Amino acid sequence: MSDDPLRQVAVRFGPRRALIDRGEGFWVSWFSLDDLAQTWTATFRRRGLQPGERVAVAEPAGVRFAALLFACIRTGAALVPLDPRAPATVIERVLADSRPRLIIRDGEIEDLSDPASGSEGDACVLYTSGTTGIPKGVRLTLDNLLASARGCREQLGSGSDDRWLLCLSPHHVGGLAIFLRAADANQPMITLDSFREEEVLRAVADEHVTLLSVVPTMLSRLLRAGGAEALSGLRAILVGGAPASAEHVREWDRMGLPVCPTYGLTETCSQVATIPPGRAGELAGTAGLVGPHARVELDPAPEFGAGVGEIVVSGPAVSPGYLNPEIRPAPGPEGFHTGDLGRLDDGVLTVIGRRDDGIVTGGESVQPEEVEAVLRRHPAVVDVAVAGRPDPEWGEVVCAWVVTGSPLAESELDSFCREHLTGPKIPRRWTRVEELPRSAGGKLLRRSL
């Protein structure tokens, strides 16, 4: 493919080291990664995979994941990355919604029945939080991914010795985006199969890392593990996925950390705005400068304050839509109404909160209705409400207010949630109440909790 970034970088820089897989303990050149991607492409074609169909991949970040991603691009299929550690019920729900033709786990490939015919041109489908029973599968094209990668390069700059360290999961846009950034800019990448503080800091030291992407909670954990000196030697640390307070940003800047807070969404293929390297102290408390690949407008919301509006993003990195066309508001050619409120001053975006009740905890988006639906399935739960509350480490944490019909230990509710929800969606705080605040029409008054 003429627009295949892996093929292009392999042709120009083939022998150069491309990906160092710390989880598996080996590295590959661009030539070798290109060959592996082509091998998977041939396998897909022998299986009869057609353009527009989907391939579910339950693999950690590493060489195999990279080869599968680019094989899907070459085949015209959409990769659907799954979290290998997610509960079975979560994976089953994603599979039921995306209806892939194939699924790959631990390198083993399996044909699935009743595959869907998708939209040709989709390179991947990433799942972000949805309301009860309606998973939000975000479609992203190769053009979306490349526009985002090139916008990131312009926002952070580019050095001849740059190397990305990937410690985010590739089933989230912030992790998957690094594969495209690396290939498009001929920047070697180092992958870890999970986030562990000591492993991240060891990789930074061993592999001459210059670029790192984390959520605020990860950065706090790395600093508590004694990583300030090692991290101060990087060229840029993207900090996104959740808001970072102005106080934290200024503190990190005083410590000599090259932090670059950023704002983006799955629907906008990661970054929309970023504080450039060296300007964290000056722009602390903002999301930074809107990138060259994004256009931001504000839909006025004067009830939240003068100059405040809902952030609407358009441009080449915005998703063409969700798998489920009934979900609204949806991204598309006209842009995406994010539900986030903000101000815009001379190209600098400040995000001030949510227009709805979504929760962002440690970089993960959580919809309260999804957690409530799980808890209502417990036989002792009569009524339940979920909301986010501020937390100095996680930004927000998920909290639950529960009405029960019989005595029930918090540990039992916690265990029940862990069977059906991923970690960030499990409530951290529990409150027993006699009744929940509701309007005369029975609507939950979530803001009164």
TORPA-947322 format. One record per residue (C-alpha): residue number from 0; x, y, z. Coordinates in steps of 0.2 Angstrom, whole numbers. Layout:
BEGIN
<r resi="NUM" c1="X" c2="Y" c3="Z"/>
...
//
This chain:
BEGIN
<r resi="0" c1="0" c2="0" c3="0"/>
<r resi="1" c1="7" c2="17" c3="-5"/>
<r resi="2" c1="0" c2="25" c3="12"/>
<r resi="3" c1="6" c2="10" c3="23"/>
<r resi="4" c1="18" c2="19" c3="35"/>
<r resi="5" c1="27" c2="3" c3="40"/>
<r resi="6" c1="31" c2="-2" c3="22"/>
<r resi="7" c1="37" c2="16" c3="19"/>
<r resi="8" c1="49" c2="16" c3="34"/>
<r resi="9" c1="55" c2="-1" c3="30"/>
<r resi="10" c1="60" c2="4" c3="12"/>
<r resi="11" c1="70" c2="19" c3="19"/>
<r resi="12" c1="77" c2="13" c3="35"/>
<r resi="13" c1="75" c2="-6" c3="35"/>
<r resi="14" c1="90" c2="-12" c3="45"/>
<r resi="15" c1="87" c2="1" c3="59"/>
<r resi="16" c1="80" c2="-6" c3="76"/>
<r resi="17" c1="61" c2="-3" c3="76"/>
<r resi="18" c1="53" c2="-11" c3="91"/>
<r resi="19" c1="61" c2="-17" c3="107"/>
<r resi="20" c1="49" c2="-29" c3="115"/>
<r resi="21" c1="54" c2="-29" c3="134"/>
<r resi="22" c1="40" c2="-41" c3="138"/>
<r resi="23" c1="46" c2="-55" c3="126"/>
<r resi="24" c1="64" c2="-50" c3="127"/>
<r resi="25" c1="69" c2="-47" c3="109"/>
<r resi="26" c1="70" c2="-33" c3="96"/>
<r resi="27" c1="66" c2="-32" c3="78"/>
<r resi="28" c1="71" c2="-21" c3="63"/>
<r resi="29" c1="59" c2="-12" c3="52"/>
<r resi="30" c1="63" c2="-25" c3="39"/>
<r resi="31" c1="59" c2="-39" c3="51"/>
<r resi="32" c1="43" c2="-30" c3="57"/>
<r resi="33" c1="37" c2="-28" c3="39"/>
<r resi="34" c1="40" c2="-46" c3="35"/>
<r resi="35" c1="30" c2="-51" c3="51"/>
<r resi="36" c1="16" c2="-40" c3="46"/>
<r resi="37" c1="16" c2="-47" c3="28"/>
<r resi="38" c1="16" c2="-65" c3="35"/>
<r resi="39" c1="0" c2="-61" c3="45"/>
<r resi="40" c1="-7" c2="-52" c3="30"/>
<r resi="41" c1="-5" c2="-68" c3="20"/>
<r resi="42" c1="-13" c2="-78" c3="34"/>
<r resi="43" c1="-28" c2="-67" c3="34"/>
<r resi="44" c1="-30" c2="-68" c3="15"/>
<r resi="45" c1="-29" c2="-87" c3="16"/>
<r resi="46" c1="-43" c2="-87" c3="29"/>
<r resi="47" c1="-54" c2="-77" c3="17"/>
<r resi="48" c1="-53" c2="-60" c3="27"/>
<r resi="49" c1="-62" c2="-47" c3="17"/>
<r resi="50" c1="-59" c2="-28" c3="17"/>
<r resi="51" c1="-71" c2="-20" c3="30"/>
<r resi="52" c1="-72" c2="-35" c3="41"/>
<r resi="53" c1="-64" c2="-35" c3="59"/>
<r resi="54" c1="-51" c2="-44" c3="68"/>
<r resi="55" c1="-51" c2="-45" c3="87"/>
<r resi="56" c1="-34" c2="-45" c3="95"/>
<r resi="57" c1="-32" c2="-49" c3="114"/>
<r resi="58" c1="-13" c2="-46" c3="115"/>
<r resi="59" c1="-2" c2="-35" c3="125"/>
<r resi="60" c1="9" c2="-22" c3="117"/>
<r resi="61" c1="24" c2="-29" c3="108"/>
<r resi="62" c1="30" c2="-36" c3="91"/>
<r resi="63" c1="15" c2="-47" c3="88"/>
<r resi="64" c1="3" c2="-33" c3="91"/>
<r resi="65" c1="12" c2="-21" c3="80"/>
<r resi="66" c1="13" c2="-34" c3="66"/>
<r resi="67" c1="-6" c2="-38" c3="68"/>
<r resi="68" c1="-10" c2="-19" c3="67"/>
<r resi="69" c1="-1" c2="-16" c3="51"/>
<r resi="70" c1="-7" c2="-33" c3="44"/>
<r resi="71" c1="-25" c2="-27" c3="46"/>
<r resi="72" c1="-21" c2="-10" c3="38"/>
<r resi="73" c1="-14" c2="-20" c3="23"/>
<r resi="74" c1="-29" c2="-31" c3="22"/>
<r resi="75" c1="-42" c2="-17" c3="23"/>
<r resi="76" c1="-49" c2="-25" c3="39"/>
<r resi="77" c1="-51" c2="-16" c3="56"/>
<r resi="78" c1="-42" c2="-21" c3="71"/>
<r resi="79" c1="-52" c2="-22" c3="87"/>
<r resi="80" c1="-40" c2="-22" c3="102"/>
<r resi="81" c1="-46" c2="-31" c3="118"/>
<r resi="82" c1="-38" c2="-30" c3="135"/>
<r resi="83" c1="-31" c2="-47" c3="139"/>
<r resi="84" c1="-34" c2="-45" c3="157"/>
<r resi="85" c1="-52" c2="-39" c3="156"/>
<r resi="86" c1="-66" c2="-49" c3="163"/>
<r resi="87" c1="-74" c2="-62" c3="151"/>
<r resi="88" c1="-91" c2="-53" c3="152"/>
<r resi="89" c1="-82" c2="-37" c3="146"/>
<r resi="90" c1="-74" c2="-46" c3="131"/>
<r resi="91" c1="-90" c2="-55" c3="127"/>
<r resi="92" c1="-99" c2="-38" c3="126"/>
<r resi="93" c1="-86" c2="-30" c3="114"/>
<r resi="94" c1="-86" c2="-46" c3="103"/>
<r resi="95" c1="-105" c2="-46" c3="102"/>
<r resi="96" c1="-105" c2="-28" c3="97"/>
<r resi="97" c1="-91" c2="-28" c3="84"/>
<r resi="98" c1="-94" c2="-46" c3="77"/>
<r resi="99" c1="-76" c2="-49" c3="71"/>
<r resi="100" c1="-72" c2="-62" c3="58"/>
<r resi="101" c1="-57" c2="-68" c3="67"/>
<r resi="102" c1="-50" c2="-67" c3="85"/>
<r resi="103" c1="-31" c2="-69" c3="90"/>
<r resi="104" c1="-26" c2="-73" c3="107"/>
<r resi="105" c1="-8" c2="-78" c3="112"/>
<r resi="106" c1="-4" c2="-79" c3="93"/>
<r resi="107" c1="-18" c2="-92" c3="90"/>
<r resi="108" c1="-30" c2="-87" c3="77"/>
<r resi="109" c1="-49" c2="-93" c3="78"/>
<r resi="110" c1="-63" c2="-90" c3="65"/>
<r resi="111" c1="-79" c2="-83" c3="73"/>
<r resi="112" c1="-97" c2="-86" c3="67"/>
<r resi="113" c1="-108" c2="-72" c3="61"/>
<r resi="114" c1="-95" c2="-59" c3="57"/>
<r resi="115" c1="-101" c2="-41" c3="52"/>
<r resi="116" c1="-98" c2="-32" c3="36"/>
<r resi="117" c1="-90" c2="-16" c3="42"/>
<r resi="118" c1="-86" c2="0" c3="34"/>
<r resi="119" c1="-71" c2="-1" c3="22"/>
<r resi="120" c1="-58" c2="11" c3="27"/>
<r resi="121" c1="-58" c2="8" c3="46"/>
<r resi="122" c1="-41" c2="4" c3="52"/>
<r resi="123" c1="-47" c2="0" c3="70"/>
<r resi="124" c1="-61" c2="1" c3="82"/>
<r resi="125" c1="-57" c2="6" c3="99"/>
<r resi="126" c1="-70" c2="4" c3="114"/>
<r resi="127" c1="-73" c2="18" c3="125"/>
<r resi="128" c1="-86" c2="19" c3="139"/>
<r resi="129" c1="-104" c2="18" c3="135"/>
<r resi="130" c1="-121" c2="18" c3="144"/>
<r resi="131" c1="-129" c2="2" c3="149"/>
<r resi="132" c1="-130" c2="-11" c3="135"/>
<r resi="133" c1="-123" c2="1" c3="122"/>
<r resi="134" c1="-104" c2="-1" c3="120"/>
<r resi="135" c1="-96" c2="14" c3="111"/>
<r resi="136" c1="-85" c2="7" c3="97"/>
<r resi="137" c1="-75" c2="21" c3="90"/>
<r resi="138" c1="-71" c2="19" c3="71"/>
<r resi="139" c1="-54" c2="26" c3="66"/>
<r resi="140" c1="-46" c2="26" c3="49"/>
<r resi="141" c1="-28" c2="26" c3="44"/>
<r resi="142" c1="-30" c2="44" c3="39"/>
<r resi="143" c1="-36" c2="48" c3="57"/>
<r resi="144" c1="-21" c2="39" c3="64"/>
<r resi="145" c1="-8" c2="47" c3="53"/>
<r resi="146" c1="-16" c2="65" c3="55"/>
<r resi="147" c1="-14" c2="62" c3="74"/>
<r resi="148" c1="3" c2="55" c3="73"/>
<r resi="149" c1="9" c2="70" c3="62"/>
<r resi="150" c1="0" c2="83" c3="73"/>
<r resi="151" c1="9" c2="75" c3="88"/>
<r resi="152" c1="26" c2="77" c3="80"/>
<r resi="153" c1="23" c2="95" c3="76"/>
<r resi="154" c1="17" c2="98" c3="94"/>
<r resi="155" c1="32" c2="89" c3="102"/>
<r resi="156" c1="45" c2="92" c3="89"/>
<r resi="157" c1="56" c2="78" c3="83"/>
<r resi="158" c1="74" c2="73" c3="86"/>
<r resi="159" c1="85" c2="61" c3="76"/>
<r resi="160" c1="88" c2="51" c3="92"/>
<r resi="161" c1="70" c2="50" c3="98"/>
<r resi="162" c1="63" c2="34" c3="106"/>
<r resi="163" c1="46" c2="31" c3="112"/>
<r resi="164" c1="42" c2="20" c3="128"/>
<r resi="165" c1="25" c2="12" c3="127"/>
<r resi="166" c1="18" c2="8" c3="145"/>
<r resi="167" c1="0" c2="12" c3="141"/>
<r resi="168" c1="-12" c2="-2" c3="135"/>
<r resi="169" c1="-14" c2="-3" c3="116"/>
<r resi="170" c1="-32" c2="-6" c3="118"/>
<r resi="171" c1="-33" c2="13" c3="122"/>
<r resi="172" c1="-30" c2="26" c3="109"/>
<r resi="173" c1="-15" c2="34" c3="119"/>
<r resi="174" c1="-6" c2="17" c3="118"/>
<r resi="175" c1="-11" c2="12" c3="100"/>
<r resi="176" c1="-7" c2="29" c3="93"/>
<r resi="177" c1="12" c2="27" c3="98"/>
<r resi="178" c1="14" c2="13" c3="85"/>
<r resi="179" c1="9" c2="25" c3="71"/>
<r resi="180" c1="19" c2="39" c3="78"/>
<r resi="181" c1="34" c2="28" c3="78"/>
<r resi="182" c1="32" c2="21" c3="61"/>
<r resi="183" c1="28" c2="37" c3="53"/>
<r resi="184" c1="43" c2="46" c3="60"/>
<r resi="185" c1="56" c2="32" c3="60"/>
<r resi="186" c1="56" c2="33" c3="79"/>
<r resi="187" c1="61" c2="16" c3="87"/>
<r resi="188" c1="49" c2="11" c3="101"/>
<r resi="189" c1="51" c2="1" c3="117"/>
<r resi="190" c1="35" c2="-9" c3="123"/>
<r resi="191" c1="31" c2="-16" c3="140"/>
<r resi="192" c1="17" c2="-29" c3="142"/>
<r resi="193" c1="10" c2="-19" c3="158"/>
<r resi="194" c1="14" c2="-4" c3="169"/>
<r resi="195" c1="25" c2="-8" c3="183"/>
<r resi="196" c1="35" c2="7" c3="190"/>
<r resi="197" c1="52" c2="-2" c3="191"/>
<r resi="198" c1="51" c2="-9" c3="174"/>
<r resi="199" c1="47" c2="8" c3="166"/>
<r resi="200" c1="61" c2="16" c3="175"/>
<r resi="201" c1="73" c2="2" c3="170"/>
<r resi="202" c1="68" c2="4" c3="152"/>
<r resi="203" c1="70" c2="22" c3="152"/>
<r resi="204" c1="88" c2="20" c3="158"/>
<r resi="205" c1="92" c2="5" c3="147"/>
<r resi="206" c1="85" c2="10" c3="131"/>
<r resi="207" c1="89" c2="29" c3="130"/>
<r resi="208" c1="71" c2="33" c3="130"/>
<r resi="209" c1="67" c2="51" c3="125"/>
<r resi="210" c1="47" c2="51" c3="124"/>
<r resi="211" c1="35" c2="44" c3="136"/>
<r resi="212" c1="16" c2="45" c3="137"/>
<r resi="213" c1="7" c2="42" c3="154"/>
<r resi="214" c1="-9" c2="47" c3="163"/>
<r resi="215" c1="-6" c2="58" c3="179"/>
<r resi="216" c1="-8" c2="43" c3="191"/>
<r resi="217" c1="6" c2="34" c3="182"/>
<r resi="218" c1="17" c2="49" c3="184"/>
<r resi="219" c1="14" c2="50" c3="202"/>
<r resi="220" c1="18" c2="32" c3="205"/>
<r resi="221" c1="34" c2="34" c3="195"/>
<r resi="222" c1="39" c2="48" c3="206"/>
<r resi="223" c1="35" c2="39" c3="222"/>
<r resi="224" c1="46" c2="25" c3="215"/>
<r resi="225" c1="61" c2="37" c3="215"/>
<r resi="226" c1="60" c2="41" c3="196"/>
<r resi="227" c1="62" c2="60" c3="196"/>
<r resi="228" c1="80" c2="60" c3="191"/>
<r resi="229" c1="78" c2="47" c3="177"/>
<r resi="230" c1="62" c2="55" c3="170"/>
<r resi="231" c1="70" c2="73" c3="170"/>
<r resi="232" c1="82" c2="66" c3="156"/>
<r resi="233" c1="68" c2="63" c3="144"/>
<r resi="234" c1="64" c2="76" c3="130"/>
<r resi="235" c1="45" c2="76" c3="133"/>
<r resi="236" c1="32" c2="67" c3="144"/>
<r resi="237" c1="15" c2="67" c3="137"/>
<r resi="238" c1="2" c2="68" c3="152"/>
<r resi="239" c1="-15" c2="65" c3="147"/>
<r resi="240" c1="-31" c2="54" c3="149"/>
<r resi="241" c1="-36" c2="64" c3="164"/>
<r resi="242" c1="-34" c2="82" c3="170"/>
<r resi="243" c1="-18" c2="86" c3="178"/>
<r resi="244" c1="-21" c2="100" c3="191"/>
<r resi="245" c1="-11" c2="117" c3="189"/>
<r resi="246" c1="-2" c2="113" c3="206"/>
<r resi="247" c1="4" c2="96" c3="200"/>
<r resi="248" c1="10" c2="103" c3="183"/>
<r resi="249" c1="19" c2="117" c3="192"/>
<r resi="250" c1="27" c2="105" c3="204"/>
<r resi="251" c1="33" c2="93" c3="190"/>
<r resi="252" c1="40" c2="108" c3="181"/>
<r resi="253" c1="50" c2="114" c3="196"/>
<r resi="254" c1="57" c2="96" c3="198"/>
<r resi="255" c1="64" c2="98" c3="180"/>
<r resi="256" c1="52" c2="86" c3="172"/>
<r resi="257" c1="48" c2="89" c3="154"/>
<r resi="258" c1="29" c2="87" c3="156"/>
<r resi="259" c1="18" c2="91" c3="142"/>
<r resi="260" c1="0" c2="90" c3="148"/>
<r resi="261" c1="-12" c2="86" c3="134"/>
<r resi="262" c1="-31" c2="84" c3="130"/>
<r resi="263" c1="-39" c2="72" c3="118"/>
<r resi="264" c1="-52" c2="59" c3="116"/>
<r resi="265" c1="-54" c2="42" c3="108"/>
<r resi="266" c1="-66" c2="50" c3="95"/>
<r resi="267" c1="-52" c2="63" c3="91"/>
<r resi="268" c1="-39" c2="50" c3="89"/>
<r resi="269" c1="-29" c2="56" c3="105"/>
<r resi="270" c1="-22" c2="73" c3="106"/>
<r resi="271" c1="-32" c2="89" c3="102"/>
<r resi="272" c1="-22" c2="101" c3="112"/>
<r resi="273" c1="-5" c2="100" c3="121"/>
<r resi="274" c1="7" c2="111" c3="131"/>
<r resi="275" c1="23" c2="111" c3="121"/>
<r resi="276" c1="40" c2="106" c3="129"/>
<r resi="277" c1="47" c2="119" c3="140"/>
<r resi="278" c1="30" c2="129" c3="143"/>
<r resi="279" c1="22" c2="119" c3="157"/>
<r resi="280" c1="25" c2="132" c3="170"/>
<r resi="281" c1="18" c2="146" c3="159"/>
<r resi="282" c1="3" c2="136" c3="154"/>
<r resi="283" c1="-1" c2="126" c3="169"/>
<r resi="284" c1="-19" c2="123" c3="172"/>
<r resi="285" c1="-23" c2="123" c3="153"/>
<r resi="286" c1="-24" c2="109" c3="140"/>
<r resi="287" c1="-11" c2="119" c3="130"/>
<r resi="288" c1="-11" c2="124" c3="111"/>
<r resi="289" c1="-23" c2="117" c3="99"/>
<r resi="290" c1="-14" c2="106" c3="87"/>
<r resi="291" c1="-12" c2="109" c3="69"/>
<r resi="292" c1="-22" c2="93" c3="65"/>
<r resi="293" c1="-37" c2="99" c3="75"/>
<r resi="294" c1="-50" c2="113" c3="75"/>
<r resi="295" c1="-59" c2="118" c3="91"/>
<r resi="296" c1="-74" c2="128" c3="92"/>
<r resi="297" c1="-85" c2="132" c3="107"/>
<r resi="298" c1="-104" c2="129" c3="107"/>
<r resi="299" c1="-109" c2="143" c3="120"/>
<r resi="300" c1="-114" c2="137" c3="137"/>
<r resi="301" c1="-116" c2="154" c3="146"/>
<r resi="302" c1="-125" c2="145" c3="161"/>
<r resi="303" c1="-108" c2="138" c3="166"/>
<r resi="304" c1="-99" c2="156" c3="165"/>
<r resi="305" c1="-94" c2="169" c3="153"/>
<r resi="306" c1="-84" c2="163" c3="138"/>
<r resi="307" c1="-87" c2="145" c3="142"/>
<r resi="308" c1="-94" c2="133" c3="129"/>
<r resi="309" c1="-95" c2="115" c3="125"/>
<r resi="310" c1="-79" c2="109" c3="116"/>
<r resi="311" c1="-82" c2="104" c3="98"/>
<r resi="312" c1="-68" c2="96" c3="88"/>
<r resi="313" c1="-66" c2="94" c3="69"/>
<r resi="314" c1="-52" c2="90" c3="58"/>
<r resi="315" c1="-43" c2="75" c3="49"/>
<r resi="316" c1="-41" c2="66" c3="65"/>
<r resi="317" c1="-59" c2="65" c3="70"/>
<r resi="318" c1="-67" c2="48" c3="69"/>
<r resi="319" c1="-80" c2="45" c3="55"/>
<r resi="320" c1="-92" c2="38" c3="69"/>
<r resi="321" c1="-97" c2="24" c3="80"/>
<r resi="322" c1="-101" c2="6" c3="75"/>
<r resi="323" c1="-118" c2="9" c3="83"/>
<r resi="324" c1="-125" c2="23" c3="73"/>
<r resi="325" c1="-139" c2="26" c3="86"/>
<r resi="326" c1="-127" c2="33" c3="99"/>
<r resi="327" c1="-128" c2="52" c3="100"/>
<r resi="328" c1="-119" c2="63" c3="100"/>
<r resi="329" c1="-108" c2="55" c3="87"/>
<r resi="330" c1="-92" c2="61" c3="79"/>
<r resi="331" c1="-92" c2="64" c3="60"/>
<r resi="332" c1="-88" c2="76" c3="46"/>
<r resi="333" c1="-96" c2="90" c3="55"/>
<r resi="334" c1="-85" c2="87" c3="71"/>
<r resi="335" c1="-88" c2="80" c3="88"/>
<r resi="336" c1="-97" c2="88" c3="102"/>
<r resi="337" c1="-86" c2="81" c3="116"/>
<r resi="338" c1="-97" c2="85" c3="131"/>
<r resi="339" c1="-82" c2="94" c3="139"/>
<r resi="340" c1="-83" c2="112" c3="144"/>
<r resi="341" c1="-69" c2="124" c3="140"/>
<r resi="342" c1="-62" c2="141" c3="136"/>
<r resi="343" c1="-52" c2="146" c3="121"/>
<r resi="344" c1="-40" c2="161" c3="122"/>
<r resi="345" c1="-28" c2="164" c3="108"/>
<r resi="346" c1="-27" c2="146" c3="103"/>
<r resi="347" c1="-24" c2="140" c3="121"/>
<r resi="348" c1="-38" c2="128" c3="127"/>
<r resi="349" c1="-43" c2="127" c3="145"/>
<r resi="350" c1="-54" c2="112" c3="150"/>
<r resi="351" c1="-65" c2="116" c3="165"/>
<r resi="352" c1="-76" c2="100" c3="167"/>
<r resi="353" c1="-90" c2="89" c3="160"/>
<r resi="354" c1="-107" c2="95" c3="154"/>
<r resi="355" c1="-114" c2="77" c3="158"/>
<r resi="356" c1="-110" c2="65" c3="173"/>
<r resi="357" c1="-95" c2="55" c3="165"/>
<r resi="358" c1="-81" c2="51" c3="177"/>
<r resi="359" c1="-63" c2="51" c3="172"/>
<r resi="360" c1="-52" c2="41" c3="184"/>
<r resi="361" c1="-34" c2="38" c3="181"/>
<r resi="362" c1="-36" c2="41" c3="163"/>
<r resi="363" c1="-51" c2="30" c3="161"/>
<r resi="364" c1="-68" c2="36" c3="156"/>
<r resi="365" c1="-82" c2="28" c3="166"/>
<r resi="366" c1="-101" c2="31" c3="163"/>
<r resi="367" c1="-110" c2="29" c3="180"/>
<r resi="368" c1="-125" c2="20" c3="171"/>
<r resi="369" c1="-114" c2="5" c3="166"/>
<r resi="370" c1="-108" c2="3" c3="184"/>
<r resi="371" c1="-126" c2="5" c3="191"/>
<r resi="372" c1="-132" c2="-8" c3="179"/>
<r resi="373" c1="-120" c2="-21" c3="186"/>
<r resi="374" c1="-124" c2="-17" c3="204"/>
<r resi="375" c1="-142" c2="-19" c3="201"/>
<r resi="376" c1="-140" c2="-37" c3="196"/>
<r resi="377" c1="-134" c2="-41" c3="214"/>
<r resi="378" c1="-149" c2="-49" c3="223"/>
<r resi="379" c1="-147" c2="-38" c3="238"/>
<r resi="380" c1="-146" c2="-21" c3="230"/>
<r resi="381" c1="-163" c2="-12" c3="229"/>
<r resi="382" c1="-157" c2="4" c3="222"/>
<r resi="383" c1="-140" c2="11" c3="217"/>
<r resi="384" c1="-132" c2="27" c3="211"/>
<r resi="385" c1="-114" c2="30" c3="205"/>
<r resi="386" c1="-105" c2="47" c3="203"/>
<r resi="387" c1="-87" c2="53" c3="203"/>
<r resi="388" c1="-79" c2="62" c3="217"/>
<r resi="389" c1="-62" c2="72" c3="217"/>
<r resi="390" c1="-47" c2="62" c3="222"/>
<r resi="391" c1="-29" c2="69" c3="223"/>
<r resi="392" c1="-21" c2="54" c3="215"/>
<r resi="393" c1="-34" c2="48" c3="202"/>
<r resi="394" c1="-42" c2="65" c3="198"/>
<r resi="395" c1="-59" c2="57" c3="202"/>
<r resi="396" c1="-64" c2="40" c3="209"/>
<r resi="397" c1="-80" c2="30" c3="206"/>
<r resi="398" c1="-91" c2="31" c3="221"/>
<r resi="399" c1="-107" c2="21" c3="224"/>
<r resi="400" c1="-123" c2="25" c3="235"/>
<r resi="401" c1="-132" c2="9" c3="238"/>
<r resi="402" c1="-149" c2="4" c3="245"/>
<r resi="403" c1="-149" c2="-14" c3="251"/>
<r resi="404" c1="-164" c2="-25" c3="256"/>
<r resi="405" c1="-153" c2="-35" c3="268"/>
<r resi="406" c1="-136" c2="-33" c3="277"/>
<r resi="407" c1="-122" c2="-34" c3="264"/>
<r resi="408" c1="-103" c2="-32" c3="266"/>
<r resi="409" c1="-94" c2="-20" c3="255"/>
<r resi="410" c1="-81" c2="-34" c3="251"/>
<r resi="411" c1="-96" c2="-44" c3="243"/>
<r resi="412" c1="-101" c2="-29" c3="232"/>
<r resi="413" c1="-82" c2="-26" c3="228"/>
<r resi="414" c1="-80" c2="-45" c3="223"/>
<r resi="415" c1="-96" c2="-44" c3="213"/>
<r resi="416" c1="-91" c2="-29" c3="203"/>
<r resi="417" c1="-74" c2="-37" c3="199"/>
<r resi="418" c1="-82" c2="-51" c3="190"/>
<r resi="419" c1="-91" c2="-40" c3="178"/>
<r resi="420" c1="-81" c2="-23" c3="177"/>
<r resi="421" c1="-63" c2="-18" c3="173"/>
<r resi="422" c1="-53" c2="-11" c3="187"/>
<r resi="423" c1="-56" c2="8" c3="185"/>
<r resi="424" c1="-75" c2="6" c3="185"/>
<r resi="425" c1="-75" c2="-3" c3="202"/>
<r resi="426" c1="-81" c2="9" c3="215"/>
<r resi="427" c1="-68" c2="14" c3="228"/>
<r resi="428" c1="-80" c2="22" c3="240"/>
<r resi="429" c1="-97" c2="14" c3="246"/>
<r resi="430" c1="-110" c2="24" c3="255"/>
<r resi="431" c1="-126" c2="15" c3="263"/>
<r resi="432" c1="-142" c2="26" c3="261"/>
<r resi="433" c1="-160" c2="23" c3="265"/>
<r resi="434" c1="-165" c2="31" c3="249"/>
<r resi="435" c1="-158" c2="40" c3="234"/>
<r resi="436" c1="-162" c2="58" c3="229"/>
<r resi="437" c1="-175" c2="58" c3="215"/>
<r resi="438" c1="-186" c2="71" c3="207"/>
<r resi="439" c1="-205" c2="70" c3="208"/>
<r resi="440" c1="-204" c2="61" c3="191"/>
<r resi="441" c1="-192" c2="48" c3="198"/>
<r resi="442" c1="-176" c2="55" c3="189"/>
<r resi="443" c1="-160" c2="52" c3="199"/>
<r resi="444" c1="-153" c2="69" c3="205"/>
<r resi="445" c1="-135" c2="63" c3="203"/>
<r resi="446" c1="-128" c2="80" c3="208"/>
<r resi="447" c1="-137" c2="80" c3="225"/>
<r resi="448" c1="-128" c2="64" c3="230"/>
//
